[in-house]
Amino acid sequence: MKIKLTSVYVEDQEKALRFYTEVLGFVKKSDFSQGPYRWLTVASPEEPDGTELQLALNNNPAAKAYQQAQFQQNQFAAMFFTDDVQADYERMKAHGAEFTMPPTDVKYAWVATLNDTCGNLIQLTQLKRW
C-alpha cells in the first residue's frame, strides 16, 4: 500500500498554483475541470511520479472553519522534507515567501514555517544526521 495523494484546502486555486510552483518549486501534475469543479495537483520535481498534493478549493464551510482554526493556532497543514532547510529558506524568501518561523533547531531537526498565502501554514523540515 502507498500514499499517492494528499490534499490541502486553499482559498484560491490559481493563487495556490502560482505559490506552490513558483515559490516552493513544485511542478503542476494535473489540472482539469468539470463544470465548476477543478482537480489540481502538484508534485515534487525530485519525484514527479511520487505523491501528489491536491490543491483543493475550500468551499466547504466545515473544512473552512477547520482550516482557519489550524492557521490561528499556528498548526501547519503540510510538512515538506528538505536536505537543506537554510538554502530553501533563502530561495523561497527571494521569491517572496512569508516565513512565520525562520530555520530553527528543534533538537532532532531544523524546521521553518511559512504562510502559503492561501490559508495554510507549511512546515519545512530537515532531519539531522547523527
BELQUI-V222272 format. One line per field, one symbol per residue. psi: psi as a letter, one per 30 degrees, with the letter a starting at -180 (. if undefined). A space follows every 10 residues. Layout:
psi = ???
This chain:
psi = kljfkllkkl fjeeeeeeef eeefglkkek jlljbfkkjk lllkffifga kkjkikkigj eeeeeeeeee efghkkflkk klfieeeeee eeefggkjkf klkkjhdflk llklkggggl kkkkkjkkk.
